[in-house]
Amino acid sequence: MGITQVLFWFLSILAILSAILVVVSKNPVHSVLWLIVVFVAISGHYILLDAQFLAIVNLIVYAGAIMVLFLFVFMLMNLNADTEPQKNRWLKIAGVVTGGALLLVLVAALKKADMKAQLAEMGHGNIGLIHNLGAVLFSDYVVPFELSSALFLSAMVGVVVIGKKD
Amino acid sequence: MHLTLLSIDWLLLIEKCVLILIIISVSLVIAMYETWAERKVAAFMQDRRGPNRAGFGGLLQPMADGLKLFMKEEIIPTSSSKFLFVLGPGMAMLTAMMTSAVIPWSSHFHLFGRDVSMQIADVNIGILYIFGVVSMGVYGIMIGGWASNNKFSLLAAIRGASQIISYELAMGLAIIALLMITGTLSLGKMVEQQQEHGLYNFVVQPLGFLIFLVCAFAECNRTPFDLSEAENELNFGYHQEYSSMKLGFYLFAEYINMFISSALMASLYFGGFDIPFVNDAAFGAHFGQNPLAILQVVSLFGKIVLFIFFFMWVRWTIPRFRYDQLMNLGWKVLIPLALFNMLATGFIVLLKAHGWHF
């Protein structure tokens, strides 16, 4: 096993374990913290694929900004075991069954997807580097890129309008 | 299974480990003596003497303080969540240390027939890496404040976190203008460019530097932005419940952050390890690479010390902002200014690309 494989298995196991802990944790703040660990592990995967820009943006935007907002909300809401409504046991079982069914559908749908043609380039690809990413974003995908920035702008304006006092 | 693990460049690994060890110990020593310098500077500004009992000029005072922090009783509040309570200061310290990985401390040494680079990792996203780590630094404050199970700690933590997030935006926008000019994210390359031009980025981007400086103060939670430790409103801030070395970690992390952000500002805007008024390449050719590299380290640390002094100078001169003033400054002054700076820089870069001369 090379160092890349060791890192791959380590990161994968870390990601899956902490993803399970996100769901299992009783305390919502702990769940959010485990979710941050998931994001860090996924960023590690991006780095293994040489997509450094994506990795660091994932860290800055998701783990650094969005999760902080989640934490704000959970820390201020004062969620305790006694105030949180306890779900019916049957509801939980129903949730597990439907989630499992969704997994089955996904597996069935993705089984035929041809992955062999698109092998991930471990450690030597340069598609994810910021130079190539920028060139692609501003040439091939310029319309979706501009559309999504217009969407972000309108969302920001909306926030300011809602946030105004009067 | 064959042992391809052994095909790693072990020399490189050892070299990097030694470098990491050196930089971390240097950061710790600098942080220790920053506490001493802070008290001395404060004393100087207020016409006092400052610490002068332990050692010559109080030079042993940081050791005594450190010993005191280690010896104090460690109290973990019973109603706190214990693991997170310990994790908080650990996170603060870890993120403070991690940022030093992409800063170029000198060009390179020539030792044992190898060129030993003085930058731990020259990743091509350099400056973004620092932003990523800094945005992780929020968690040290938030986790600590929440896990203490104290209203004042929580309020202080939320204040601190929202302040850091707000000022990160303006900081990022100020950096974008700089990136347009340099065309690279790697700190090492930025320093090299400044060496070649002989013109520091500070001259090209004065407004950007000013915005970056203000944001660096806010990111380090230093006065006038230390709203998260405002004693008159929040007792002691987010580390209210902490004692012993866990408190020491929080305080230390602040000083390390100050050191690293000084190094960052020196590298981004003041030529990094470039020796001022000296042609480094010619000097290296004349006196050899190793003396040059040593002098470059000295030069960078000179710049860092000046910045650290500036941090302290401001702390003991300017009073703290009110919270709404802080948010107004961040969102209504710095971000529009940074946006304007970005547009103006982009305009000029575009004109230059089309053959205009200034």
Interface residues (C-beta under 8 A of the other chain):
Chain A: M1 G2 I3 V6 N27 V29 L33 I36 Q52 F53 I56 V57 L59 I60 A63 G64 A65 V68 L71 F72 M75 L76 L129 I130
Chain B: M1 T4 L5 S7 I8 S81 L84 V123 N124 I125 L128 Y129 F131 G132 S135 M136 V138 Y139 M142 I143 W146 L154 A157 I158 A161 S162 I165 L185
